[in-house]
Amino acid sequence: MQWDDLKYFLALFRSGTLSAAARTLGAEHSTVARRIASLEEGLGMRLFERSGRGFSLTAEGEAIADIAARVEEETLNIARVAQGRQSDLAGVVRISAPPTFASQFIAPRLTALRRRYPGIELELAGDSRAISLSRRDADIAIRLSRPTTGSIVARRIGTMAFGLYGQRDYLAITAACDQDFLGYDDSLDHVLQQQWLRRLEADLRLAFRSNELATLHEAAAAGIGLAVLPRFLGDPDERLALVAKPSPPPSRELWLLVHSDLRRSPRIRAVLDHLVDIVLAGRAILDPEGAASD
């Protein structure tokens, strides 16, 4: 048995299909199939049942799944410890953040970091889903809620305020009682700003739904209706006007996350410090009322 085959086993177990496992690993689906076959041959047992819906574990596969996950975790522990002890300011640092925050706030503010540390290679992924810092999905994450995992170091670095926005021409010609609202689809119905929107009116009409904040932004700017947007996104857009309500939309906390094994790595530390600095420097646009009251 080759130990490296276990990562293919775990990827197929977690994703359920060869194509999804291949995307996770950055490999060809034929490679995944070949490595699974190699593992099964080396162990002398069948690990997966094949069906039209994908792959599911056999009883033998279930027996080794937890063990394989522990092997993966210990391997990643070794990698994290090694990375945490490296003293150079060079190498890849992967950052994960909510998509619009990543593209519209973080990306334009990375220039100074790149000039100061040219040896650091940055990867910025826009992602709102739960990720595993333990499995190295990212080295650093910014999220809108505090994690509960014990091995993750979390620091609250700021607040992101939201507002209700509509296109200026739309607001000028549409009576308040006739205004439509734009919101997330059912997959994101649980987020705080969506819940606030639903409490706004008893018979709220959502004329347009999307799972992307950037899409809601452009739909509001096109005059389709009113949308809840981050202040840093809505305030600078001259197409939009802020709509006052007796109870404003909720603010969200910004949490900076890193695995405890990596926080002392010089290159990780440099990126962490820069992210803190740009959020603090951007308080006036992230949370205008909060910054003004300090």
NUTIPA-194038 format. One line per field, with one value per residue (C-alpha): x, y, z; residue in one letter; residue number from 1. Coordinates in steps of 0.1 Angstrom, whole numbers, plus 5000, padded with zeros to 4 digits. Layout:
N
u	X, ...
v	Y, ...
w	Z, ...
r	a, ...
k	NUM, ...
***
This chain:
294
u	5000, 5011, 5002, 4996, 4967, 4948, 4943, 4925, 4904, 4894, 4886, 4863, 4847, 4839, 4828, 4811, 4821, 4854, 4850, 4844, 4873, 4895, 4885, 4893, 4928, 4936, 4939, 4923, 4894, 4912, 4941, 4917, 4902, 4936, 4948, 4916, 4921, 4958, 4947, 4921, 4945, 4972, 4948, 4931, 4896, 4869, 4864, 4837, 4804, 4799, 4764, 4748, 4747, 4784, 4806, 4796, 4818, 4816, 4817, 4855, 4858, 4839, 4863, 4893, 4877, 4882, 4917, 4926, 4912, 4934, 4964, 4956, 4952, 4986, 5003, 4988, 5000, 5035, 5032, 5018, 5045, 5071, 5056, 5052, 5089, 5101, 5118, 5118, 5093, 5087, 5062, 5025, 4999, 4963, 4935, 4898, 4872, 4835, 4835, 4825, 4847, 4876, 4873, 4861, 4878, 4909, 4923, 4926, 4945, 4972, 4997, 5017, 5020, 5034, 5059, 5071, 5074, 5079, 5088, 5053, 5029, 4993, 4962, 4929, 4898, 4863, 4843, 4816, 4813, 4828, 4864, 4889, 4921, 4932, 4931, 4949, 4919, 4934, 4961, 4941, 4903, 4881, 4845, 4814, 4810, 4833, 4843, 4840, 4869, 4895, 4926, 4917, 4929, 4901, 4904, 4876, 4891, 4862, 4826, 4808, 4777, 4749, 4723, 4692, 4698, 4679, 4687, 4682, 4658, 4638, 4633, 4623, 4595, 4583, 4561, 4573, 4543, 4551, 4588, 4601, 4628, 4658, 4672, 4691, 4677, 4666, 4701, 4711, 4678, 4694, 4719, 4712, 4706, 4681, 4663, 4662, 4647, 4620, 4611, 4608, 4574, 4548, 4540, 4575, 4577, 4611, 4610, 4645, 4666, 4703, 4729, 4755, 4759, 4775, 4744, 4721, 4743, 4740, 4703, 4696, 4718, 4697, 4665, 4649, 4643, 4659, 4687, 4706, 4743, 4775, 4780, 4815, 4798, 4767, 4779, 4805, 4781, 4767, 4738, 4725, 4709, 4707, 4671, 4664, 4644, 4635, 4655, 4687, 4700, 4723, 4761, 4783, 4815, 4847, 4867, 4903, 4911, 4943, 4954, 4973, 5003, 5007, 5002, 5040, 5051, 5068, 5050, 5017, 5022, 5031, 4998, 4978, 4992, 4984, 4948, 4943, 4958, 4936, 4905, 4914, 4923, 4890, 4867, 4852, 4838, 4831, 4812, 4806, 4784, 4806, 4838, 4821, 4810, 4846
v	5000, 5035, 5060, 5087, 5067, 5076, 5112, 5099, 5076, 5104, 5128, 5102, 5094, 5130, 5141, 5109, 5111, 5108, 5142, 5160, 5143, 5151, 5188, 5188, 5173, 5191, 5158, 5139, 5117, 5088, 5093, 5092, 5059, 5044, 5054, 5040, 5007, 5006, 5011, 4984, 4960, 4968, 4963, 4932, 4946, 4965, 5000, 5015, 5004, 5019, 5030, 5055, 5081, 5078, 5060, 5049, 5031, 4993, 4979, 4975, 5012, 5024, 5005, 5024, 5058, 5072, 5058, 5074, 5107, 5105, 5097, 5128, 5150, 5139, 5144, 5179, 5186, 5178, 5202, 5229, 5226, 5227, 5258, 5275, 5271, 5285, 5318, 5332, 5357, 5338, 5312, 5309, 5322, 5313, 5337, 5328, 5356, 5362, 5367, 5403, 5413, 5395, 5411, 5446, 5453, 5431, 5427, 5465, 5468, 5442, 5464, 5476, 5440, 5428, 5456, 5451, 5413, 5404, 5368, 5361, 5346, 5354, 5333, 5350, 5328, 5343, 5317, 5319, 5282, 5266, 5256, 5236, 5254, 5221, 5205, 5235, 5247, 5281, 5294, 5325, 5331, 5361, 5352, 5370, 5348, 5333, 5297, 5271, 5249, 5247, 5247, 5279, 5312, 5339, 5376, 5401, 5428, 5450, 5454, 5454, 5476, 5471, 5495, 5493, 5507, 5515, 5531, 5569, 5570, 5540, 5557, 5590, 5574, 5545, 5551, 5534, 5511, 5499, 5492, 5457, 5440, 5419, 5392, 5359, 5327, 5299, 5286, 5319, 5326, 5322, 5352, 5381, 5407, 5385, 5379, 5417, 5421, 5396, 5414, 5447, 5440, 5413, 5406, 5411, 5406, 5394, 5403, 5390, 5364, 5354, 5336, 5362, 5396, 5410, 5401, 5417, 5449, 5451, 5443, 5471, 5495, 5486, 5497, 5463, 5470, 5476, 5454, 5451, 5457, 5464, 5501, 5498, 5486, 5507, 5541, 5548, 5537, 5569, 5550, 5541, 5560, 5548, 5542, 5551, 5528, 5531, 5500, 5498, 5465, 5446, 5449, 5418, 5412, 5405, 5376, 5368, 5331, 5311, 5277, 5279, 5260, 5287, 5320, 5325, 5317, 5350, 5350, 5342, 5368, 5394, 5388, 5387, 5420, 5436, 5423, 5438, 5471, 5475, 5467, 5493, 5518, 5511, 5515, 5547, 5529, 5495, 5509, 5547, 5553, 5532, 5550, 5584, 5576, 5567
w	5000, 4992, 5020, 4994, 4981, 5013, 5002, 4971, 4992, 5015, 4986, 4970, 5003, 5010, 4975, 4963, 4926, 4907, 4890, 4923, 4940, 4910, 4913, 4950, 4944, 4911, 4893, 4865, 4873, 4857, 4882, 4911, 4898, 4893, 4928, 4944, 4925, 4936, 4972, 4970, 4955, 4981, 5010, 4994, 5000, 4981, 4996, 4975, 4959, 4925, 4914, 4890, 4918, 4926, 4951, 4986, 5012, 5017, 5052, 5048, 5036, 5066, 5088, 5076, 5069, 5105, 5106, 5072, 5085, 5116, 5094, 5073, 5103, 5117, 5084, 5082, 5118, 5107, 5077, 5099, 5125, 5098, 5082, 5115, 5123, 5089, 5094, 5059, 5044, 5012, 5000, 4994, 5018, 5010, 5022, 5022, 5026, 5016, 4978, 4975, 5005, 4989, 4955, 4964, 4997, 5002, 4967, 4960, 4993, 4988, 4969, 4999, 5012, 4979, 4976, 5011, 5009, 4972, 4982, 4995, 4969, 4977, 4969, 4976, 4974, 4976, 4996, 5022, 5030, 5060, 5053, 5072, 5082, 5097, 5063, 5047, 5026, 5035, 5058, 5069, 5067, 5073, 5083, 5096, 5126, 5153, 5149, 5176, 5167, 5195, 5173, 5155, 5168, 5162, 5165, 5160, 5138, 5129, 5119, 5085, 5085, 5061, 5046, 5024, 4989, 4958, 4925, 4926, 4897, 4910, 4943, 4927, 4906, 4929, 4959, 4991, 4991, 4956, 4960, 4954, 4974, 4964, 4985, 4989, 4977, 5001, 5006, 5024, 5041, 5075, 5073, 5096, 5069, 5051, 5084, 5090, 5055, 5062, 5095, 5076, 5063, 5072, 5035, 5021, 4983, 4970, 4934, 4927, 4945, 4941, 4961, 4952, 4969, 4937, 4917, 4942, 4941, 4903, 4903, 4928, 4907, 4876, 4893, 4899, 4936, 4970, 4984, 5017, 5009, 5028, 5034, 5018, 4986, 4985, 4997, 4970, 4942, 4928, 4912, 4946, 4975, 5011, 5022, 5059, 5080, 5117, 5124, 5103, 5090, 5114, 5114, 5111, 5129, 5110, 5124, 5114, 5117, 5116, 5128, 5161, 5145, 5119, 5137, 5144, 5109, 5097, 5063, 5079, 5105, 5079, 5060, 5093, 5103, 5069, 5070, 5104, 5093, 5062, 5081, 5108, 5081, 5063, 5093, 5079, 5049, 5066, 5095, 5090, 5120, 5143, 5132, 5136, 5172, 5184
r	m, q, w, d, d, l, k, y, f, l, a, l, f, r, s, g, t, l, s, a, a, a, r, t, l, g, a, e, h, s, t, v, a, r, r, i, a, s, l, e, e, g, l, g, m, r, l, f, e, r, s, g, r, g, f, s, l, t, a, e, g, e, a, i, a, d, i, a, a, r, v, e, e, e, t, l, n, i, a, r, v, a, q, g, r, q, s, d, l, a, g, v, v, r, i, s, a, p, p, t, f, a, s, q, f, i, a, p, r, l, t, a, l, r, r, r, y, p, g, i, e, l, e, l, a, g, d, s, r, a, i, s, l, s, r, r, d, a, d, i, a, i, r, l, s, r, p, t, t, g, s, i, v, a, r, r, i, g, t, m, a, f, g, l, y, g, q, r, d, y, l, a, i, t, a, a, c, d, q, d, f, l, g, y, d, d, s, l, d, h, v, l, q, q, q, w, l, r, r, l, e, a, d, l, r, l, a, f, r, s, n, e, l, a, t, l, h, e, a, a, a, a, g, i, g, l, a, v, l, p, r, f, l, g, d, p, d, e, r, l, a, l, v, a, k, p, s, p, p, p, s, r, e, l, w, l, l, v, h, s, d, l, r, r, s, p, r, i, r, a, v, l, d, h, l, v, d, i, v, l, a, g, r, a, i, l, d, p, e, g, a, a, s, d
k	1, 2, 3, 4, 5, 6, 7, 8, 9, 10, 11, 12, 13, 14, 15, 16, 17, 18, 19, 20, 21, 22, 23, 24, 25, 26, 27, 28, 29, 30, 31, 32, 33, 34, 35, 36, 37, 38, 39, 40, 41, 42, 43, 44, 45, 46, 47, 48, 49, 50, 51, 52, 53, 54, 55, 56, 57, 58, 59, 60, 61, 62, 63, 64, 65, 66, 67, 68, 69, 70, 71, 72, 73, 74, 75, 76, 77, 78, 79, 80, 81, 82, 83, 84, 85, 86, 87, 88, 89, 90, 91, 92, 93, 94, 95, 96, 97, 98, 99, 100, 101, 102, 103, 104, 105, 106, 107, 108, 109, 110, 111, 112, 113, 114, 115, 116, 117, 118, 119, 120, 121, 122, 123, 124, 125, 126, 127, 128, 129, 130, 131, 132, 133, 134, 135, 136, 137, 138, 139, 140, 141, 142, 143, 144, 145, 146, 147, 148, 149, 150, 151, 152, 153, 154, 155, 156, 157, 158, 159, 160, 161, 162, 163, 164, 165, 166, 167, 168, 169, 170, 171, 172, 173, 174, 175, 176, 177, 178, 179, 180, 181, 182, 183, 184, 185, 186, 187, 188, 189, 190, 191, 192, 193, 194, 195, 196, 197, 198, 199, 200, 201, 202, 203, 204, 205, 206, 207, 208, 209, 210, 211, 212, 213, 214, 215, 216, 217, 218, 219, 220, 221, 222, 223, 224, 225, 226, 227, 228, 229, 230, 231, 232, 233, 234, 235, 236, 237, 238, 239, 240, 241, 242, 243, 244, 245, 246, 247, 248, 249, 250, 251, 252, 253, 254, 255, 256, 257, 258, 259, 260, 261, 262, 263, 264, 265, 266, 267, 268, 269, 270, 271, 272, 273, 274, 275, 276, 277, 278, 279, 280, 281, 282, 283, 284, 285, 286, 287, 288, 289, 290, 291, 292, 293, 294
***
